[in-house]
Amino acid sequence: MNVVVDTSIWSLALRRNTPNDVISIINKLRNLIIHGRVVLLGVTRKDYYS
């Protein structure tokens, strides 16, 4: 099963000073990446002129 990772999780994972209470979440993300299960979506654009 592949997983789409929310922006808030990427933000937690990429912080310089990661809070200790989210280390387990980051470890889960790391394992998903290692096993090739993370899916990245393309950019979503809203057309304001239609």
CHARMM-style PDB file with segment names, atoms N, HN, CA, C and O in Angstrom:
ATOM      1  N   MET     1       0.844  -1.174   0.000  1.00  0.00      PROA
ATOM      2  CA  MET     1       0.000   0.000   0.000  1.00  0.00      PROA
ATOM      3  C   MET     1       0.893   1.242   0.000  1.00  0.00      PROA
ATOM      4  O   MET     1       1.842   1.331   0.779  1.00  0.00      PROA
ATOM      5  N   ASN     2       0.584   2.194  -0.873  1.00  0.00      PROA
ATOM      6  HN  ASN     2      -0.187   2.122  -1.506  1.00  0.00      PROA
ATOM      7  CA  ASN     2       1.314   3.458  -0.911  1.00  0.00      PROA
ATOM      8  C   ASN     2       0.623   4.484  -0.034  1.00  0.00      PROA
ATOM      9  O   ASN     2      -0.566   4.364   0.259  1.00  0.00      PROA
ATOM     10  N   VAL     3       1.377   5.501   0.386  1.00  0.00      PROA
ATOM     11  HN  VAL     3       2.344   5.599   0.148  1.00  0.00      PROA
ATOM     12  CA  VAL     3       0.874   6.491   1.321  1.00  0.00      PROA
ATOM     13  C   VAL     3       1.168   7.886   0.792  1.00  0.00      PROA
ATOM     14  O   VAL     3       2.292   8.171   0.376  1.00  0.00      PROA
ATOM     15  N   VAL     4       0.157   8.761   0.806  1.00  0.00      PROA
ATOM     16  HN  VAL     4      -0.755   8.530   1.143  1.00  0.00      PROA
ATOM     17  CA  VAL     4       0.354  10.173   0.508  1.00  0.00      PROA
ATOM     18  C   VAL     4       0.593  10.863   1.854  1.00  0.00      PROA
ATOM     19  O   VAL     4      -0.242  10.781   2.754  1.00  0.00      PROA
ATOM     20  N   VAL     5       1.723  11.535   1.984  1.00  0.00      PROA
ATOM     21  HN  VAL     5       2.401  11.602   1.252  1.00  0.00      PROA
ATOM     22  CA  VAL     5       2.100  12.162   3.255  1.00  0.00      PROA
ATOM     23  C   VAL     5       1.662  13.624   3.247  1.00  0.00      PROA
ATOM     24  O   VAL     5       1.973  14.371   2.319  1.00  0.00      PROA
ATOM     25  N   ASP     6       0.943  14.017   4.281  1.00  0.00      PROA
ATOM     26  HN  ASP     6       0.689  13.410   5.034  1.00  0.00      PROA
ATOM     27  CA  ASP     6       0.448  15.379   4.415  1.00  0.00      PROA
ATOM     28  C   ASP     6       1.597  16.358   4.640  1.00  0.00      PROA
ATOM     29  O   ASP     6       2.635  15.994   5.192  1.00  0.00      PROA
ATOM     30  N   THR     7       1.405  17.586   4.213  1.00  0.00      PROA
ATOM     31  HN  THR     7       0.562  17.882   3.764  1.00  0.00      PROA
ATOM     32  CA  THR     7       2.418  18.632   4.354  1.00  0.00      PROA
ATOM     33  C   THR     7       2.838  18.835   5.807  1.00  0.00      PROA
ATOM     34  O   THR     7       4.005  19.116   6.079  1.00  0.00      PROA
ATOM     35  N   SER     8       1.914  18.697   6.727  1.00  0.00      PROA
ATOM     36  HN  SER     8       0.966  18.468   6.506  1.00  0.00      PROA
ATOM     37  CA  SER     8       2.258  18.905   8.142  1.00  0.00      PROA
ATOM     38  C   SER     8       3.279  17.879   8.627  1.00  0.00      PROA
ATOM     39  O   SER     8       4.113  18.189   9.478  1.00  0.00      PROA
ATOM     40  N   ILE     9       3.219  16.664   8.095  1.00  0.00      PROA
ATOM     41  HN  ILE     9       2.541  16.412   7.404  1.00  0.00      PROA
ATOM     42  CA  ILE     9       4.190  15.630   8.483  1.00  0.00      PROA
ATOM     43  C   ILE     9       5.556  15.943   7.889  1.00  0.00      PROA
ATOM     44  O   ILE     9       6.573  15.807   8.569  1.00  0.00      PROA
ATOM     45  N   TRP    10       5.589  16.365   6.613  1.00  0.00      PROA
ATOM     46  HN  TRP    10       4.763  16.476   6.060  1.00  0.00      PROA
ATOM     47  CA  TRP    10       6.869  16.760   6.007  1.00  0.00      PROA
ATOM     48  C   TRP    10       7.482  17.911   6.796  1.00  0.00      PROA
ATOM     49  O   TRP    10       8.692  17.937   7.023  1.00  0.00      PROA
ATOM     50  N   SER    11       6.650  18.862   7.213  1.00  0.00      PROA
ATOM     51  HN  SER    11       5.667  18.840   7.028  1.00  0.00      PROA
ATOM     52  CA  SER    11       7.139  20.003   7.984  1.00  0.00      PROA
ATOM     53  C   SER    11       7.775  19.550   9.291  1.00  0.00      PROA
ATOM     54  O   SER    11       8.843  20.037   9.661  1.00  0.00      PROA
ATOM     55  N   LEU    12       7.130  18.625   9.991  1.00  0.00      PROA
ATOM     56  HN  LEU    12       6.262  18.230   9.690  1.00  0.00      PROA
ATOM     57  CA  LEU    12       7.698  18.085  11.231  1.00  0.00      PROA
ATOM     58  C   LEU    12       9.028  17.390  10.965  1.00  0.00      PROA
ATOM     59  O   LEU    12       9.995  17.564  11.708  1.00  0.00      PROA
ATOM     60  N   ALA    13       9.062  16.609   9.906  1.00  0.00      PROA
ATOM     61  HN  ALA    13       8.277  16.468   9.302  1.00  0.00      PROA
ATOM     62  CA  ALA    13      10.252  15.807   9.614  1.00  0.00      PROA
ATOM     63  C   ALA    13      11.443  16.662   9.200  1.00  0.00      PROA
ATOM     64  O   ALA    13      12.588  16.284   9.450  1.00  0.00      PROA
ATOM     65  N   LEU    14      11.196  17.793   8.578  1.00  0.00      PROA
ATOM     66  HN  LEU    14      10.266  18.100   8.375  1.00  0.00      PROA
ATOM     67  CA  LEU    14      12.281  18.614   8.047  1.00  0.00      PROA
ATOM     68  C   LEU    14      12.720  19.743   8.973  1.00  0.00      PROA
ATOM     69  O   LEU    14      13.597  20.529   8.611  1.00  0.00      PROA
ATOM     70  N   ARG    15      12.133  19.835  10.146  1.00  0.00      PROA
ATOM     71  HN  ARG    15      11.421  19.197  10.439  1.00  0.00      PROA
ATOM     72  CA  ARG    15      12.548  20.864  11.111  1.00  0.00      PROA
ATOM     73  C   ARG    15      13.930  20.557  11.657  1.00  0.00      PROA
ATOM     74  O   ARG    15      14.315  19.397  11.795  1.00  0.00      PROA
ATOM     75  N   ARG    16      14.664  21.604  11.963  1.00  0.00      PROA
ATOM     76  HN  ARG    16      14.350  22.547  11.850  1.00  0.00      PROA
ATOM     77  CA  ARG    16      15.996  21.421  12.557  1.00  0.00      PROA
ATOM     78  C   ARG    16      15.897  20.904  13.991  1.00  0.00      PROA
ATOM     79  O   ARG    16      16.655  20.022  14.395  1.00  0.00      PROA
ATOM     80  N   ASN    17      14.977  21.450  14.738  1.00  0.00      PROA
ATOM     81  HN  ASN    17      14.362  22.166  14.410  1.00  0.00      PROA
ATOM     82  CA  ASN    17      14.808  21.049  16.140  1.00  0.00      PROA
ATOM     83  C   ASN    17      13.477  20.304  16.284  1.00  0.00      PROA
ATOM     84  O   ASN    17      12.449  20.890  16.624  1.00  0.00      PROA
ATOM     85  N   THR    18      13.527  19.027  16.022  1.00  0.00      PROA
ATOM     86  HN  THR    18      14.362  18.551  15.747  1.00  0.00      PROA
ATOM     87  CA  THR    18      12.322  18.203  16.079  1.00  0.00      PROA
ATOM     88  C   THR    18      11.955  17.905  17.531  1.00  0.00      PROA
ATOM     89  O   THR    18      12.793  17.435  18.299  1.00  0.00      PROA
ATOM     90  N   PRO    19      10.705  18.176  17.908  1.00  0.00      PROA
ATOM     91  CA  PRO    19      10.277  17.848  19.274  1.00  0.00      PROA
ATOM     92  C   PRO    19      10.343  16.335  19.516  1.00  0.00      PROA
ATOM     93  O   PRO    19      10.076  15.546  18.609  1.00  0.00      PROA
ATOM     94  N   ASN    20      10.694  15.943  20.721  1.00  0.00      PROA
ATOM     95  HN  ASN    20      10.911  16.583  21.457  1.00  0.00      PROA
ATOM     96  CA  ASN    20      10.838  14.529  21.067  1.00  0.00      PROA
ATOM     97  C   ASN    20       9.545  13.736  20.923  1.00  0.00      PROA
ATOM     98  O   ASN    20       9.583  12.535  20.655  1.00  0.00      PROA
ATOM     99  N   ASP    21       8.404  14.393  21.097  1.00  0.00      PROA
ATOM    100  HN  ASP    21       8.373  15.369  21.315  1.00  0.00      PROA
ATOM    101  CA  ASP    21       7.140  13.664  21.045  1.00  0.00      PROA
ATOM    102  C   ASP    21       6.715  13.271  19.632  1.00  0.00      PROA
ATOM    103  O   ASP    21       5.726  12.556  19.472  1.00  0.00      PROA
ATOM    104  N   VAL    22       7.434  13.719  18.608  1.00  0.00      PROA
ATOM    105  HN  VAL    22       8.237  14.300  18.738  1.00  0.00      PROA
ATOM    106  CA  VAL    22       7.081  13.340  17.232  1.00  0.00      PROA
ATOM    107  C   VAL    22       8.140  12.462  16.570  1.00  0.00      PROA
ATOM    108  O   VAL    22       8.049  12.174  15.376  1.00  0.00      PROA
ATOM    109  N   ILE    23       9.128  12.043  17.326  1.00  0.00      PROA
ATOM    110  HN  ILE    23       9.203  12.277  18.296  1.00  0.00      PROA
ATOM    111  CA  ILE    23      10.193  11.198  16.777  1.00  0.00      PROA
ATOM    112  C   ILE    23       9.613   9.902  16.206  1.00  0.00      PROA
ATOM    113  O   ILE    23      10.080   9.434  15.168  1.00  0.00      PROA
ATOM    114  N   SER    24       8.619   9.321  16.851  1.00  0.00      PROA
ATOM    115  HN  SER    24       8.240   9.702  17.695  1.00  0.00      PROA
ATOM    116  CA  SER    24       8.033   8.073  16.351  1.00  0.00      PROA
ATOM    117  C   SER    24       7.351   8.288  14.998  1.00  0.00      PROA
ATOM    118  O   SER    24       7.401   7.409  14.138  1.00  0.00      PROA
ATOM    119  N   ILE    25       6.719   9.436  14.802  1.00  0.00      PROA
ATOM    120  HN  ILE    25       6.679  10.150  15.501  1.00  0.00      PROA
ATOM    121  CA  ILE    25       6.091   9.750  13.519  1.00  0.00      PROA
ATOM    122  C   ILE    25       7.149   9.881  12.434  1.00  0.00      PROA
ATOM    123  O   ILE    25       6.971   9.380  11.324  1.00  0.00      PROA
ATOM    124  N   ILE    26       8.234  10.544  12.749  1.00  0.00      PROA
ATOM    125  HN  ILE    26       8.379  10.951  13.651  1.00  0.00      PROA
ATOM    126  CA  ILE    26       9.316  10.724  11.782  1.00  0.00      PROA
ATOM    127  C   ILE    26       9.957   9.389  11.435  1.00  0.00      PROA
ATOM    128  O   ILE    26      10.317   9.155  10.281  1.00  0.00      PROA
ATOM    129  N   ASN    27      10.102   8.519  12.416  1.00  0.00      PROA
ATOM    130  HN  ASN    27       9.809   8.709  13.353  1.00  0.00      PROA
ATOM    131  CA  ASN    27      10.647   7.181  12.143  1.00  0.00      PROA
ATOM    132  C   ASN    27       9.729   6.379  11.220  1.00  0.00      PROA
ATOM    133  O   ASN    27      10.209   5.645  10.356  1.00  0.00      PROA
ATOM    134  N   LYS    28       8.414   6.516  11.398  1.00  0.00      PROA
ATOM    135  HN  LYS    28       8.024   7.112  12.100  1.00  0.00      PROA
ATOM    136  CA  LYS    28       7.466   5.842  10.502  1.00  0.00      PROA
ATOM    137  C   LYS    28       7.598   6.396   9.087  1.00  0.00      PROA
ATOM    138  O   LYS    28       7.583   5.635   8.119  1.00  0.00      PROA
ATOM    139  N   LEU    29       7.728   7.708   8.961  1.00  0.00      PROA
ATOM    140  HN  LEU    29       7.741   8.326   9.747  1.00  0.00      PROA
ATOM    141  CA  LEU    29       7.916   8.320   7.649  1.00  0.00      PROA
ATOM    142  C   LEU    29       9.202   7.820   7.009  1.00  0.00      PROA
ATOM    143  O   LEU    29       9.220   7.496   5.821  1.00  0.00      PROA
ATOM    144  N   ARG    30      10.264   7.757   7.777  1.00  0.00      PROA
ATOM    145  HN  ARG    30      10.249   8.021   8.741  1.00  0.00      PROA
ATOM    146  CA  ARG    30      11.549   7.270   7.269  1.00  0.00      PROA
ATOM    147  C   ARG    30      11.424   5.846   6.734  1.00  0.00      PROA
ATOM    148  O   ARG    30      11.957   5.531   5.670  1.00  0.00      PROA
ATOM    149  N   ASN    31      10.723   4.991   7.466  1.00  0.00      PROA
ATOM    150  HN  ASN    31      10.290   5.248   8.330  1.00  0.00      PROA
ATOM    151  CA  ASN    31      10.532   3.610   7.023  1.00  0.00      PROA
ATOM    152  C   ASN    31       9.708   3.540   5.738  1.00  0.00      PROA
ATOM    153  O   ASN    31       9.998   2.729   4.858  1.00  0.00      PROA
ATOM    154  N   LEU    32       8.687   4.382   5.627  1.00  0.00      PROA
ATOM    155  HN  LEU    32       8.451   5.040   6.341  1.00  0.00      PROA
ATOM    156  CA  LEU    32       7.889   4.414   4.401  1.00  0.00      PROA
ATOM    157  C   LEU    32       8.747   4.837   3.209  1.00  0.00      PROA
ATOM    158  O   LEU    32       8.627   4.275   2.121  1.00  0.00      PROA
ATOM    159  N   ILE    33       9.606   5.824   3.419  1.00  0.00      PROA
ATOM    160  HN  ILE    33       9.703   6.281   4.303  1.00  0.00      PROA
ATOM    161  CA  ILE    33      10.491   6.297   2.349  1.00  0.00      PROA
ATOM    162  C   ILE    33      11.461   5.192   1.945  1.00  0.00      PROA
ATOM    163  O   ILE    33      11.647   4.926   0.758  1.00  0.00      PROA
ATOM    164  N   ILE    34      12.072   4.557   2.925  1.00  0.00      PROA
ATOM    165  HN  ILE    34      11.921   4.774   3.890  1.00  0.00      PROA
ATOM    166  CA  ILE    34      13.054   3.499   2.656  1.00  0.00      PROA
ATOM    167  C   ILE    34      12.430   2.373   1.839  1.00  0.00      PROA
ATOM    168  O   ILE    34      13.077   1.813   0.954  1.00  0.00      PROA
ATOM    169  N   HSD    35      11.183   2.043   2.132  1.00  0.00      PROA
ATOM    170  HN  HSD    35      10.658   2.498   2.851  1.00  0.00      PROA
ATOM    171  CA  HSD    35      10.511   0.941   1.444  1.00  0.00      PROA
ATOM    172  C   HSD    35       9.784   1.400   0.171  1.00  0.00      PROA
ATOM    173  O   HSD    35       9.060   0.618  -0.444  1.00  0.00      PROA
ATOM    174  N   GLY    36       9.974   2.664  -0.221  1.00  0.00      PROA
ATOM    175  HN  GLY    36      10.561   3.300   0.279  1.00  0.00      PROA
ATOM    176  CA  GLY    36       9.397   3.157  -1.465  1.00  0.00      PROA
ATOM    177  C   GLY    36       7.886   3.243  -1.481  1.00  0.00      PROA
ATOM    178  O   GLY    36       7.256   3.055  -2.522  1.00  0.00      PROA
ATOM    179  N   ARG    37       7.303   3.528  -0.327  1.00  0.00      PROA
ATOM    180  HN  ARG    37       7.814   3.681   0.519  1.00  0.00      PROA
ATOM    181  CA  ARG    37       5.839   3.540  -0.224  1.00  0.00      PROA
ATOM    182  C   ARG    37       5.243   4.931  -0.190  1.00  0.00      PROA
ATOM    183  O   ARG    37       4.019   5.068  -0.170  1.00  0.00      PROA
ATOM    184  N   VAL    38       6.078   5.982  -0.183  1.00  0.00      PROA
ATOM    185  HN  VAL    38       7.072   5.871  -0.199  1.00  0.00      PROA
ATOM    186  CA  VAL    38       5.571   7.350  -0.150  1.00  0.00      PROA
ATOM    187  C   VAL    38       5.311   7.820  -1.578  1.00  0.00      PROA
ATOM    188  O   VAL    38       6.149   7.657  -2.465  1.00  0.00      PROA
ATOM    189  N   VAL    39       4.139   8.404  -1.779  1.00  0.00      PROA
ATOM    190  HN  VAL    39       3.459   8.537  -1.058  1.00  0.00      PROA
ATOM    191  CA  VAL    39       3.760   8.944  -3.084  1.00  0.00      PROA
ATOM    192  C   VAL    39       3.714  10.462  -2.971  1.00  0.00      PROA
ATOM    193  O   VAL    39       3.112  11.005  -2.045  1.00  0.00      PROA
ATOM    194  N   LEU    40       4.357  11.147  -3.923  1.00  0.00      PROA
ATOM    195  HN  LEU    40       4.846  10.706  -4.676  1.00  0.00      PROA
ATOM    196  CA  LEU    40       4.319  12.604  -3.947  1.00  0.00      PROA
ATOM    197  C   LEU    40       3.340  13.046  -5.022  1.00  0.00      PROA
ATOM    198  O   LEU    40       3.382  12.561  -6.153  1.00  0.00      PROA
ATOM    199  N   LEU    41       2.462  13.968  -4.661  1.00  0.00      PROA
ATOM    200  HN  LEU    41       2.428  14.362  -3.743  1.00  0.00      PROA
ATOM    201  CA  LEU    41       1.502  14.497  -5.618  1.00  0.00      PROA
ATOM    202  C   LEU    41       2.098  15.713  -6.317  1.00  0.00      PROA
ATOM    203  O   LEU    41       2.980  16.383  -5.779  1.00  0.00      PROA
ATOM    204  N   GLY    42       1.616  15.982  -7.495  1.00  0.00      PROA
ATOM    205  HN  GLY    42       0.900  15.438  -7.931  1.00  0.00      PROA
ATOM    206  CA  GLY    42       2.058  17.166  -8.230  1.00  0.00      PROA
ATOM    207  C   GLY    42       1.449  18.426  -7.637  1.00  0.00      PROA
ATOM    208  O   GLY    42       0.668  18.373  -6.686  1.00  0.00      PROA
ATOM    209  N   VAL    43       1.815  19.537  -8.207  1.00  0.00      PROA
ATOM    210  HN  VAL    43       2.450  19.580  -8.979  1.00  0.00      PROA
ATOM    211  CA  VAL    43       1.312  20.833  -7.745  1.00  0.00      PROA
ATOM    212  C   VAL    43      -0.149  20.974  -8.151  1.00  0.00      PROA
ATOM    213  O   VAL    43      -0.530  20.617  -9.265  1.00  0.00      PROA
ATOM    214  N   THR    44      -0.958  21.496  -7.241  1.00  0.00      PROA
ATOM    215  HN  THR    44      -0.648  21.786  -6.336  1.00  0.00      PROA
ATOM    216  CA  THR    44      -2.352  21.772  -7.532  1.00  0.00      PROA
ATOM    217  C   THR    44      -2.497  23.270  -7.760  1.00  0.00      PROA
ATOM    218  O   THR    44      -2.029  24.080  -6.960  1.00  0.00      PROA
ATOM    219  N   ARG    45      -3.144  23.623  -8.850  1.00  0.00      PROA
ATOM    220  HN  ARG    45      -3.524  22.965  -9.500  1.00  0.00      PROA
ATOM    221  CA  ARG    45      -3.267  25.031  -9.186  1.00  0.00      PROA
ATOM    222  C   ARG    45      -4.737  25.384  -9.327  1.00  0.00      PROA
ATOM    223  O   ARG    45      -5.502  24.648  -9.951  1.00  0.00      PROA
ATOM    224  N   LYS    46      -5.126  26.498  -8.754  1.00  0.00      PROA
ATOM    225  HN  LYS    46      -4.505  27.095  -8.247  1.00  0.00      PROA
ATOM    226  CA  LYS    46      -6.488  26.983  -8.907  1.00  0.00      PROA
ATOM    227  C   LYS    46      -6.482  28.039  -9.996  1.00  0.00      PROA
ATOM    228  O   LYS    46      -5.678  28.971  -9.975  1.00  0.00      PROA
ATOM    229  N   ASP    47      -7.390  27.880 -10.948  1.00  0.00      PROA
ATOM    230  HN  ASP    47      -8.043  27.123 -10.966  1.00  0.00      PROA
ATOM    231  CA  ASP    47      -7.495  28.838 -12.038  1.00  0.00      PROA
ATOM    232  C   ASP    47      -8.502  29.915 -11.635  1.00  0.00      PROA
ATOM    233  O   ASP    47      -9.700  29.648 -11.540  1.00  0.00      PROA
ATOM    234  N   TYR    48      -8.009  31.131 -11.399  1.00  0.00      PROA
ATOM    235  HN  TYR    48      -7.035  31.348 -11.476  1.00  0.00      PROA
ATOM    236  CA  TYR    48      -8.874  32.218 -10.943  1.00  0.00      PROA
ATOM    237  C   TYR    48      -9.615  32.911 -12.084  1.00  0.00      PROA
ATOM    238  O   TYR    48     -10.468  33.767 -11.846  1.00  0.00      PROA
ATOM    239  N   TYR    49      -9.290  32.543 -13.316  1.00  0.00      PROA
ATOM    240  HN  TYR    49      -8.597  31.849 -13.509  1.00  0.00      PROA
ATOM    241  CA  TYR    49      -9.861  33.236 -14.459  1.00  0.00      PROA
ATOM    242  C   TYR    49     -11.006  32.494 -15.124  1.00  0.00      PROA
ATOM    243  O   TYR    49     -11.498  32.923 -16.167  1.00  0.00      PROA
ATOM    244  N   SER    50     -11.438  31.388 -14.535  1.00  0.00      PROA
ATOM    245  HN  SER    50     -11.039  31.039 -13.687  1.00  0.00      PROA
ATOM    246  CA  SER    50     -12.528  30.650 -15.190  1.00  0.00      PROA
ATOM    247  C   SER    50     -13.859  30.924 -14.527  1.00  0.00      PROA
ATOM    248  OT1 SER    50     -14.882  30.386 -14.951  1.00  0.00      PROA
TER     249      SER     50
END
